[in-house]
Amino acid sequence: MRALPAPAALLLRLGQLALLGLAVGLACWPLNLLDRWQELLLALLPASTGRSWNGLALALALAPVLVMPLLLWLQAGPWSGGAGSGIPQTLVCLEKNEHSDSLLAARPTLQRLGLWSIATLALLPLGREGPVVQLGAAVAAGLRRRFPGLLAGLGNRELLAAAGGAGLAAGFNTPLVGVVFMAEELTARFDAALIWPALVICEVAALVSNLGGQPEFALGLLRASPGEPLQALLAVPVAIAAGLLGAIFGRMLLDATRRFTPLARRRPLRTGLLLGALLALFALVSGGRSGGDGEALMAWLIQDPGAHQAGALVLMTRLLGPCIVLGASVPGGLIDPALSLGAALGPMVLGPVGLGPVGLAVGMAAALAGATQLPVLSVVFTLRLAGDQQLLPGVLLAAVLGAYVSRLLMPKPIYHALSEGQQESGYAGTVSP
């Protein structure tokens, strides 16, 4: 077959990249809609309304008592293929492509999305990067099976990684976050030959899945601009504390996964009832701030980091709650929960000296880096959610310190540790985020 002229070949390649981004964006759009519904439900709780508990708010707070047994029963039985967040499953497929036909098939993907949807509307404390990354990779795998010549210049590993990053971009309306996650986590290399196709896929996916867009800074704008020397000085203690907290969160999540997942498989109803009761208790004592992915808490803190304080009780519930849910292999993610831990801790450290915005920003970056050991991703995510770029020096230092501190407690990054557990379990969908 005669080769296409260079301009025509480039246009064809760009068209195929855009088509893949369109498919991933359309697949992720319903999940973003559910996330917005979660925000509406969280707005009904006392922490948001400022009023006392009423019947509807109590029903929302007590929902985990019913929902957790249902989720664990589904995971142990008819929807067993959908258990776990999806990122460990995607990493397994990147390392051993022969497992793509099972782990990225339509059935486990739809089961995972169904489980996450139920958990999200029940206000369970988990993020969404796991399902959206796996969904992006599953879309690419399905298209490659149907059209073997699609993006022939990309190998299966590169295609799945780029599409997985596009799922993250679509889920958070942030193309650069998707590209960075692909390079820093999924492929462990910043390769220009892969980054530019991934940018096209991620840009289109984010555009399609977030029709109407988001503000430039998704959760609000932090207005603080201390000089770089002061930022560096302030970042060190907050970064060490928040990095350790993020690492503790990751370590607790690993331990919870090893303990709760086998129990959830053997006794799903009893385990779900116990864990659901704990989550309901957290919601009641925190006024509802323990529920949801954590973005509502972060938005509240960003509104006025000097005046708003999460408090030790909320911080504890935001630490334990995600470990309970994700440790039981309910599909979800740890990015938002980790960010919310740092957002809660930072103003508690620097708020008393009038530098709450600085503490919030560097706390978010350090806690996420501590949980994931992904400093570049942590910087991009923090500035996307809560600018402004004037805080970049402190955020950069905090992310690096948080990742280094994390290695004291976690020799292996959280997603890779969970992926190894996934392979040891025989590739069943039983590992959390």
N, C-alpha and C positions, 0 to 999 in steps of 0.2 A: 504494500500500500504506500502511495506517495505521501511523503511528509508534508504537513501543513506549513505554509510560510510562517515566519517567526511571529508577526503581529496576530495572525489568526490563531496560532497555537496559544499565545498569551491570553487572548480573549476567551478561548475555550477553557483554559485553565481557570481564569478568574470566574467565569460563569459556573464552573463546577464547584469551586470554593464557595461562591455565593449561594449556590443551591444547597450545599451541605449546611451552611450557616442558617439558611431559611428553614430547613427541616428541623434542625436542633432548636431554633428559636420558637417555632410553632409547637414543638413537643413540650417545651418548658413553659409556655405561656399559661396553661391551666394551673401550674404549680405556683406561679407568681400571683395569680388571682386568689388562690387559697391562702397565700401568705397575707394578702391584703384583708381577707375576711378574718384572719386571726387578729390583725390589728384592731378591727372593729369590735371583736369580742373582748379583747383585752381592755378596750376603752370603757367597758361596762363594769369593771371591777373597782373596788373602793380606792385602790392606789391611783387610779386615773380620775375618778369622779370626785374624790374627796368626801364622799358620803359613806354612811354605814352600809353594812351588808343588807341586801334585799334578796328576794326569792330567786331572781334570775342569776344574780352574782353568786349566790350560794350553790346553785345548780352547776354553774361553770367551774367553781372551785372544787366541787365534789365529783366532777365528771371522770377524773382519773380512776376513781374506785371501780367504775364500770368499764372504762375503756381499756385500762391496762390488762385485765383478765381476757378481754376480747382479743386484743392484739397478740398476746402471748399464745392464746389458743389457736389463732389463725396461723401464727408462725410455726407452731408445733405440729400443725396439721395441714389443712388445705392450701395455705399460702407459705409453705416452708421455704420455697425458693426465694421469697422476697425478704427474708430476714437479713439483718446487717445493713450498714449504711450504703454500700455500693462502691466506695473508693477502694477498699481492699480487694473486692471482686475485680474491679477494673485493673488494679495493679497486677493481679494474678494473670489476667488476660494479656497485659503488656509483656510480661515475662514469658508466658507460655501461651502462644496464640491458639493452640488447639482447644483451649477451654472457652474460647469466645462463643462457640456455638451453643454452649449450655449456660454460661454465666451472663451472657449478653443477649440471650434470646428474648422474645416478646413476653413469654409467660412470666419468668421471674421479674422482669422489668416492670410489668404492669402490677404484679403482686407487691413489689417494693413501693411503687407509687401509691397504691391503694392503702398500704399500711401507713406510709408517711402522711397521707391526706387525713386519715382518721386521727392520727396523733396530733397533727397540726391544729385541727379544728377542736380538739379536746384541750388545747393550750398546753400540751406537754413541752417541757423545756429542752428543745433540741433545735438544731439548725437544719439547713437544707442542702449543704454542698454535696453530701454523699449521694442522694438520689439524683441530683441534676448532673453531676459528673458521670455517673453510671448511665443515665439516660442519654447524654450526648454520645458516649462511646457506643451504646446500643444502637442508636440511630445510624451512626457511621457503619457499624458492623452489618446492620441490615441492608443498607444501601450497597455496600460492597458485595454482599452475597447476591443481591438482585442485579447489580450492574458491575461485574468484575473489572471493567475498564475504567471505572470512576477514579479520577485522580491517580492514574497509573504511576505517576512519578513518586508517590508516597507509599512506603511500605505499610503493612498492616499496623505495626506498632506506632509509627508516626501518625497514621490516620486516626487511630483510636485515641492517641494522646491529644491531638489537636481538637478532636471533637469533644473529648472529655473536658478540656479547658473551655471550649465554647459553651458547654452546659453550665459551667460555673459562671462564665460571662453573662449568659442569659438569665441565670438565677439571681444575679446581683446587679444586672445592668451596668457592668463594668468590663469592657473588652480587655483592658490591660491586665486586670486581675486574672482573667482566664488564661492569657498568654503566659504570665509569670508563673501561675500554678503549673501549667503544662511543662514549662522549662525547668522550674526549680524542684518540682515534686515528681511529676509523671515520667519525665525523660532524664532528669538530672543533668541537663546540658542546655546552654543558651546557644543554640545553633541557628545562625541567620537563615539558612536554607529552609528551616522549619518554622521559624518565628514569623516570617512575612506571610506565608499561607495561613498560619494560625491567626494572625491579626485580621485577615479578611473574614475568616470563618467566625471569629469571636465578635467582630464588629457587627456583622449581619445578624448573628444570633441574638445579641443584646438589643439591637434595634427592633427586631420583630417581636421579641418576647416581652418587651416593656413599652407597648404602644402608649404614647402620651408622655413617656420619659419620666425622669426623676430630677429633683434639684441637683445642681452641680455637686453639692455636698449632701449626700442622701439623708443624713439624720440631723444636720444642722451645721452651723458655722461657729467655730471656736475663735473668739477674738482675743488673741493674746500674742504679743510679739516681743518677748524679752530677748536680749542679745544672745548671740551664740555661746559665749563663755558661761553666762548664767544658765542657759538651757542645758549645757553639758553638765554643769554642776548639779542642777536639779534632777537631771535624768538618771544619774547614777543610782541614788538610793531607791527611787521609784522603780527603775528597771530591775534592780536586784530583787526587790520585794515582789513585783508583779511577775517577773520571769520565774521566780521560785513558785509562785502561786499557779502559774500556767503549767509548770512542770509537775507540780503536785496533782493538778487536775488531770493531766495526761496519765500519770502513774496510777491514780485512783481509777481512772477509766479502764485502763488495762486490767487492773486487779478485779474490778467489778465485772468486766466481760468474762474473765475466767471463772468467776464464782456464780454470777447470775444466769449466764447463758445455759449451762447444763441444768440448773434448777428450772429455768423457764421451759426447757424442753421436756423434762420429766414431769413437772407439776405446774403446768401453765396457769391454771385457774387460781390455785392457792398462792403461787408466787406473784401473779398479777394483782391479786387482791391486796396482798401485803404491801407491795411496792406502790400500788395506786393509793392506798391509804396514807402512806408517807408523803406522797406528792400532794395529796389534798390537804394534809396538815401544813405543809410548807406554804401552800397558797393561802390558807386561812391566817396563819401567823404573820405573813408578809403583806397582807392586803392585796395579794394577786401579783406582786412583783416577781415572784418566783416562776411564774408561768410564761409560756411563749419562748421564742428564740432568743430573747434578750435585747432586741432592737428597741422595744418600747422603753425599757429601762435606760438604755443608752441615750435615746432621744430626750428623755426627761432630764437626765444629768447634763446633757449638752445645753439645754435651755438656760441653765444657770449653774455652772459647776461650783461656784463659790457658795451658793445658798443651798443647793440640793445635795443631800448626802444619803447614800444608800443605807449605811449602817451595817454593823457586824452581822445582824440576823439575816438581812437580805443577802449579804455576801455569802454567808454559809449556805443558804438555800440555793443560791445560784451555782455554788460549787457542787453540792450533793445531788441536786435534782437531775442535771444532765447525766451524771454518772449512773444514777438509778435507771433512767430510761435507755440511754445508749448502751449501758452495760448489759441490759437484757436483750440486746440486738434489735431494738426497735429502729427502723431506718431513720436516719437523720444526719446531723453533722455537728461538729464541735467548734466551728469557726465563730459563729455568733456567740455561743456560750462563753468561749474563751475571751473574746473581745469585751463582753459585758463584765467579766470578772475584773479585767484591767480598768475598765471605765468606772467600776464601783470603788476599786482600791485607790486609784490615783488621786482623786479629790480628797479622800480621807487623809492622805499623807500631806498634800500640799495645800489643801483648802484652808486650813487654819492660818497660813501665812499669805493668803490672798492670791494664790497661784493655782487655783483649782483647774482652769483650762489646760495649763501645762501638764499637771498631774494626770488629767484625764487622757490626753493624747498619748503621752509617753507610756502610761499604764496600759492602754489598749494595745499599743504596738508590742510592748514587752510581754504581756500575758499571752498574746497570740503566738509570738515567736517562742515563748516558753512551752506552749502546748504542742506546737507543730514543728519547731526548729526550722521554720521557713522565714528568715528575716526579711527578704525582699518582698515576699507576699504580704508580710505584716505591715511594712511601710506603706505599700500601695493601698491596702485595705483601710488602714487607719486614716490616711489622707482622703480617701474616697468617701468614707462615712462621715468624717468630722474634720474638715479643714481647720485652720488654713495652712498654706504652704510655708508660712512664716515659722511654723513649728517643726519644719523638716529636719534641722540639725539635731534637735532633741529626740525626735522620733527615730531617726536613723541610728543614733547611739543606743537608744532603748531597745530597738529590735535586735541589734547585734548582741548586746549584753544579755538580753532575755534568752536568746538562742544558746549562748555559751553557758549560762547558768543552768539551762535545762539539761545539758549533757551530764551534769553532775548526778542527776537523778534518773535520766533516761538515756542509756547509751545508744538506743536506736530511736529514730523518729517514730512518732505514734502511728502514722499510716502504714509504715513498713513493718512495724512490730505486729500490727493487726493483720497485715497481709500474710505474714509468716504463720500466724495462727489460723488464718483462712486455709492455707495450703496443708497445714498439719491436720485440719479437720476433714480433709478429703474433698475440698472444694465445695462443700455444702454452704448454702447461704446463711451462715450462722455467726458471723463476726460483726461486731458493732463498728462505729465509724472508722 
